[in-house]
Amino acid sequence: MNYEDVVKSFEEAGYTNITVNLDYDIITGWLIDEG
């Protein structure tokens, strides 16, 4: 299941105002060492 499947599931459940936002923090979190 990917994000498109999740969006489709919400639309089928009756939700109409669905937006998808990319979150780059996940990628930079791997590249930047914490601490």
PAROVO-452854 format. One record per residue (C-alpha): residue number from 1; residue in three letters; x, y, z. Coordinates in pm, whole numbers. Layout:
N
+-----+-----+--------+--------+--------+
:   k :   r :      u :      v :      w :
+-----+-----+--------+--------+--------+
: NUM : ala :      X :      Y :      Z :
...
+-----+-----+--------+--------+--------+
! end
This chain:
35
+-----+-----+--------+--------+--------+
:   k :   r :      u :      v :      w :
+-----+-----+--------+--------+--------+
:   1 : met :      0 :      0 :      0 :
:   2 : asn :    141 :    339 :    -96 :
:   3 : tyr :     20 :    691 :    -33 :
:   4 : glu :   -199 :    689 :   -345 :
:   5 : asp :   -388 :    387 :   -210 :
:   6 : val :   -439 :    567 :    122 :
:   7 : val :   -571 :    880 :    -53 :
:   8 : lys :   -808 :    665 :   -260 :
:   9 : ser :   -934 :    493 :     56 :
:  10 : phe :  -1011 :    828 :    218 :
:  11 : glu :  -1187 :    950 :    -97 :
:  12 : glu :  -1399 :    635 :   -107 :
:  13 : ala :  -1488 :    694 :    259 :
:  14 : gly :  -1629 :   1035 :    168 :
:  15 : tyr :  -1341 :   1271 :    240 :
:  16 : thr :  -1309 :   1543 :    -24 :
:  17 : asn :  -1037 :   1784 :     92 :
:  18 : ile :   -724 :   1566 :     90 :
:  19 : thr :   -377 :   1708 :     36 :
:  20 : val :    -45 :   1526 :     22 :
:  21 : asn :    268 :   1705 :    146 :
:  22 : leu :    622 :   1584 :     99 :
:  23 : asp :    825 :   1571 :    420 :
:  24 : tyr :   1194 :   1613 :    351 :
:  25 : asp :   1286 :   1590 :    719 :
:  26 : ile :   1297 :   1212 :    687 :
:  27 : ile :   1572 :   1230 :    424 :
:  28 : thr :   1774 :   1503 :    596 :
:  29 : gly :   1742 :   1316 :    924 :
:  30 : trp :   1944 :   1034 :    769 :
:  31 : leu :   2208 :   1275 :    639 :
:  32 : ile :   2248 :   1496 :    947 :
:  33 : asp :   2386 :   1339 :   1264 :
:  34 : glu :   2190 :   1434 :   1574 :
:  35 : gly :   2365 :   1571 :   1873 :
+-----+-----+--------+--------+--------+
! end
